[in-house]
Amino acid sequence: KVICLGNIGQIDTPYLTETTSGLTYVVEKFQGWKYSAHITLQQGERSRLALYASDNL
């Protein structure tokens, strides 16, 4: 089993964007393969502190 987690909203380098990140690359490469799945969480599923940090830092 392989699980890749990430938040493309937290990219902090000028050399990467939401479309050029490694996470986006993995999702695109596995897309269409019947043994893979991809979900996008629409809201924070972590602590209030983590959600606040994500929104404000």
C-alpha positions as CSV (number, residue, x, y, z in Angstrom):
1,K,0.0,0.0,0.0
2,V,1.2,3.5,-0.9
3,I,-0.4,6.6,0.6
4,C,0.7,10.1,-0.6
5,L,-0.5,13.0,1.5
6,G,0.0,16.7,0.9
7,N,-1.5,20.2,0.8
8,I,-0.7,22.0,-2.4
9,G,-1.9,25.2,-0.7
10,Q,1.3,25.0,1.5
11,I,3.8,25.2,-1.3
12,D,6.4,27.7,-0.2
13,T,9.0,27.7,-3.0
14,P,9.0,29.9,-6.1
15,Y,10.0,26.9,-8.2
16,L,6.8,24.9,-7.7
17,T,3.1,25.6,-8.3
18,E,-0.1,23.7,-7.7
19,T,0.3,22.2,-11.2
20,T,4.0,21.3,-11.0
21,S,4.2,19.8,-7.5
22,G,5.2,16.2,-7.0
23,L,1.8,15.5,-5.4
24,T,0.0,16.7,-8.5
25,Y,2.4,14.6,-10.7
26,V,1.6,11.4,-8.7
27,V,-2.2,12.0,-8.9
28,E,-2.0,12.5,-12.7
29,K,0.2,9.4,-13.3
30,F,-2.1,7.1,-11.3
31,Q,-5.3,8.5,-12.8
32,G,-7.2,5.9,-14.7
33,W,-5.4,2.9,-13.1
34,K,-8.2,0.8,-11.6
35,Y,-6.2,0.0,-8.5
36,S,-5.7,3.6,-7.4
37,A,-7.9,6.2,-5.8
38,H,-7.7,9.9,-5.1
39,I,-9.7,12.0,-2.7
40,T,-9.6,15.8,-2.0
41,L,-10.7,16.9,1.4
42,Q,-12.8,20.1,1.1
43,Q,-12.2,21.3,4.6
44,G,-9.7,20.9,7.4
45,E,-9.8,17.4,9.0
46,R,-7.1,18.2,11.5
47,S,-6.9,20.3,14.7
48,R,-8.2,23.8,14.9
49,L,-4.6,24.9,15.3
50,A,-3.5,23.2,12.1
51,L,-6.4,24.7,10.2
52,Y,-5.6,28.2,11.5
53,A,-2.0,27.8,10.5
54,S,-2.9,26.6,7.0
55,D,-5.2,29.6,6.5
56,N,-2.9,32.3,8.0
57,L,0.7,31.3,7.4
